[in-house]
């Protein structure tokens, strides 16, 4: 009976073999397939094996035929599946993602390995090393469930409660506001700088806020529906999608001079449509709107002497004072 049961599994097992042990660089002949099946106690013959391959193809399994010496050889190919290159991108993103813990990164990569052949799976396994040596991985194991709860609350337009922590000087977690839960009307999840942020109206503070999801605990969806956001709240929520805006600051239009070597950086920050013109053989000037928040100054000053604000004059003076304040610390 056991042998008969295995025979009934032949087509299923053949599909698994093609999907996990073949690709365009690793093909198998009919005789090689027969040998693999026989080692597993599944009887197969040359004539029937080709009929079985044809049956698999008729059922929607894409099996390509090529020549291997003088014999036909076969491999699994399906454009609807992830390609090796796509899986490498996903594995690298998962491995290096800071908001995922090392454990979760490894679990996700293992699942990616299960949906491809053994050759690609072996290469994906190397990505785990990236996650293991990362020093900035999250330690919050509940973030998966937090994200799911937040997404459901946004979809169902329900309020959320959560507790929020920061780290004290002893590197210990410390709940803010004495552990009092935050009550918020969630708006949107924003992915930036390898972290998820929730933009929301915080009823504790009576204003629009933005919170890092990996710093949340005890995230709970309430039965209470959120009220419609006012026009002012909508404008603020929209501005809080950017890390450069979340710390406030007056919006100003600036003319900034950059060294030519920083063109890629400027495009990454302001986009391809930024107004830009050549200023000299070594520099160019852009006109852009920014919010004069600490995040902007931190971004600007990292480029040292390769960048310079030209206009307006009062912002030039503000930059000079900012630099003097830093210098006074030393």
N, C-alpha and C positions, 0 to 999 in steps of 0.2 A: 504493500500500500504506500509505503514511503516513497518508493521509486516512481509509482504512478503520480503521486502528488507533485514530485519534482518535475516530472514531464509537463504537468499542467502549468508550471511556472516558467517554462522555457522562454516564451516570448517576452515575459516581463524581465527575466534575467538577461536576455539578449539586449533589451533596451538599456538596462543598467550598465552592461559592459560597454556598449557603444558610447554612452554618455560620460562614463567615468574613466575609461581606459583608452579612448581614441580622440584625436583631433587631426587637423590637416597635416601635422608633422609626425603623427604616430598612428599608423593605420594597421589594420589586421586583415589577414586573408580568411577565406572561408575555412580552410584547414586549421588555422590558428584558433579561430572561434570554436570549432568543434573540439579541439584539445582542451580549451578553457572550460567548456561545458562538461566534458567528460570527467575532468578532475573534480567537478562538483557533483558528480553522480547523475548528470543529465545527459541522456542518450541523444545523439544528433548524427545525421548522415549528410553527406555532401549534397545530395539532391534536395533534401528537405530544408537544409540550412538556407539555400538560396530562395526557396519559396517563403521561408520565415522572414528573411530580410525584405522581400517584396511586400509581405503582409504588414510589416512594421512601417514601410514607406507609405503604403495605402492608408494606414491609420493616422498619418500625419507626422511620423518621426522622420526627420530629414537625414538620410544616410547617403553620403556621396560615394561614388565608385571611381577608383583610380587604378593604375597599374603598379604592381610591386613585382618587379622581374617580369615573368611571363604570366603571372596570375592576377586576377582581379583582387583588389583590396578595398577596404571600406573604412569610413570614419563618420562620426556624428557631426552634423553641421546644422545650426539653426540660427538664423539672423534675429529671431525674436528673443533669444537668450542673451545674457550679458557676454560681451567679448572679453578676452583675456585682458586687453588694455583697459576696458571699462571697470573690470573687477580690481585691477591694480590701483586705479584712481580711488575707488571706493575704499579699498583696504588701507591705502595710505592716509586718506582723510579720517577714517575711523581710528587708526593707530595714533595719529598725531593730534586728534581732537582733544582739547584741554578740558572740556566740560564732561567728557566721559572718563570714568575711572579706568585704571588699567584692566581690572577684571572685566568690565563691560566691553572694553575695546577688544579684548581677547575673545570674549564670547561671540561678538558680532563677526569677527574675522573667521572664527571657526564655522559659523553659519554660512558665510560666503564661500568657504572651502567646500561645503557640502553640495553647492549648486553648480559645481564645475567639475572638470576632469582632474585626475590625480596629478597631472603634469602642472596645470595652472595652480591647483591647490597647494602644491609644494612651494611654489614661488610666493603665493600669498602668505604662507606661513612665516616667511622672512619678515613681513611687515610687523609682526608681533614684537620684534626686537625694538622697534621704534617706540612703541608704547611702553615697554618695560624700562627703557632708559630715560623716558621723559620725566623731567623734574617738576613739571607744572600741571600734572594731571589732577583732575578733581578727586576728592575723597568722599564726595557725597553720593552714596549708592542709590539714593531714592530719586535722583533727578529724572530718570525715565518716567516714573509714576507722576512726578510733579508736572512734567511737560504734558503728559496725557490728560491730567486733570485740568490744566490751564487751557489746553486746546478745546476740551469739552465745554468749559465754562464760556469761552469766547464764542463757540458755535451756538450754545444754548442761551447766550446773553444772560449769564448768571454771575452774581458776585462771588468773590473768592476771599478766603481768609488764609493767612499763613504767618509763621513766625520767621523772623529775619535775623541773621547773625553776621557779625564781623569778627576779626581776630584782635585779641589784645596783645600787649607787648610780650606776653609769655607764650605767644603763638597758640593760645587756647581760644576756642569758639566762645563768643559772648553774644547772647541774644540782646537785640536792641530794645530799648524802651522797657527794660525789666521783664522781657518775655511776653509782653502784651501782644496779642495777635493783631496783624494788620488786616483791615477790611478794605477791599479795593473793587472797583469796577474795571475788569480787564478789557484792554483794547486789542493789543497785537503782540505777538512774539517777534523779537528782532534778533537776528544772528549777526554778531559783529565781534571782531577781535577774538575769535574762537570761543565765544560765550553767547548763551541765550539771555536776552533781557526781556522783561515784561513791561510794556508801556501801559499805564493805567491811570485812573483817577483814584487817588488814595483818600479814603474818607477819614483816616486818622489825622492827616495833615491838611485836608481840605484843598488839595491841589493836584495837578498832574505830576506823576512821578515815574521813575524807571528803576526796576529792581533786577538784579542778577538772579537767574533761576537757580543756579547751583548754590546760592546762599540762603535759599528758602527751605524751611522744614514744615511739616504738618500742613501741607497745602490741601485745602478742602473747598469743594464747590458748594455754595449755599443754594437754598431754594429761592432766595430773593432775586428777582430779575433786576438788571441794571436799568437805570433811567437813560434816556437818550442824551448823548453828549451835546453840550452847547457848542455854538460855532467857535467860541474862544477856546474851549477845551479841545475841539477837533484840530485847531491850528497848533496848539501846544503839543498835542499827541503826535501830530505829523512831524513837528520839529524834533521831538524826542526819539525819532527813529535813528538819528545820527548821534554817535558818541560825542562829536564835536559840539553838539547843541545841548546836550543834557545838563551841562553845568551852567546854563544861562549865558548871559553876556549880551551886550548890545550888538545888533546887526549893523555892519558897516561895509561899504564898498571900498576895496583897497586896490592900489596898484603896487604889485610886488615884483621885484627883480630877482631872477634866478640864474645861476650858472647853467650853461647848456647841458651839463652832465645830469641835471635834475629833471629833465623833461619827462622821463618815465614816471618819476615821483609825482609830478604835477598832474599828469594825466590820471594816475591812480587816485589822487585826492579830489580833483575837481572835474574829471571827465573830459572826453574828447572835444566837447563843445565850448570849453573855456576860451575866452577871448585872449589871444596871445599874439605878440609881435616881437620881432627881432629888435634888440636894443644896442648890441655891439657884436663884434666877432665872437665874443665869449659868453654873452648873456642874452636873455630874453625877458620880456615883461608881460605879466598877465593882469587882467582886471577881473576881480571876483568879489563875491559877497561872502563874508564870514561872520561868525559870532565871536566877539573878543572874550573868549572864556579861557581858563587855564589850559584846557586841552589844545586849543589853537596855538597858544604861545609855546607849549611844550613841543608840538609838532614842528613849528616854525624854527625854533632855536636849535633843534637837533642838527640843522644843516650849517650852523656856524656862519662863516664868512661867505658862504655860497648863496646866501639869500639876504635881501634887504627890502624893507618897506619904503616905498617912495612917496606915496600919498594915501590919505590926507595927512597934513602936518601934525595934527593933534595926536594921531595914532602913532606917528613916528616918535613923538615925545613920550607917549605911553610905553612904547617898546624900550626906549632908552632908560626910562625909570625902572622898568621891570628888570633890565640887566643890571642897573646900579643896585637894586635891592638884593639881587642874587650875589653880586660882588661883595656887598657889605656883610654877607654871611661868612665870608672867608677873610 
